[in-house]
Amino acid sequence: MRRKLVAGNWKMHGTLAENTALLASVVAGAQGLNCDLAVCVPFPYLAQAQLALSGTPVHLGAQNLSEHAKGAYTGEVSASMLKDFACAFVIIGHSERRSLYGETDAMVAAKFVAAQAAGLTPILCVGESLQERESGVTEAVVARQLDAVIAVAGIAAFARAVVAYEPVWAIGTGLTATPAQAQAVHAFIRARLAQHDAIVAAGVVIQYGGSMKPSNAAELLSQPDIDGGLIGGAALVADDFLAICRAA
Ligand code: PGA
């Protein structure tokens, strides 16, 4: 039985003062929830979040990492550094990383492997652009993104990973995939993994991301293959984030 996972992706938002309030509210509201919870914060706030979340049911995550273990990589952050701050999760291959920072499928696969080597659970983001959806290649794009990681990490690695389906056209736009549109791609992702290993596929948590909010969360999360959410904008408002968690 898969347990739902709701993770906040704060992106490049926050201040020490804002985070103190947001983290306190999330922790207070997290008690007694029947799902897993995480917040993925900007690197400089890992220590702050680690302290605030220690001993609570809310897990800590980061939004990116280096594919390298250590060395002369100015400005980069390694998986073991994230472990030092008690991160459990790290987002890999978010569409903003792929489109704005040139992350290729190969880099994403290398980061996935680096995360797992340090004991972090990668949240692997996949998803198509609007143009790709309109030209009917959604499944081909998602398959390519998944296959690139399976080829390098192996299917067994997905027993220790989360997949997030995030249609690029739905991220931060207010446009949400309909529950049926999302479910169709989630089922496709699970089937693609099942071609390699049916047991791993049945167990993997597949989150939806892209303008998930309190008003649409329950319907999305009631779909059979939608196992949680990766939440951007709504994760910055404690009441909204917690309402989504309650829906899960
Ligand atoms: P959004 O972002 O919820 O603001 O659309 C989701 C994401 O990019 O992970």
Residues whose N, C-alpha, C, O or C-beta is under 5 A from the ligand:
A	BS01	PGA	N9 A170 I171 G172 T173 G209 G210 S211 M212 L230 I231 G232 G233 A234
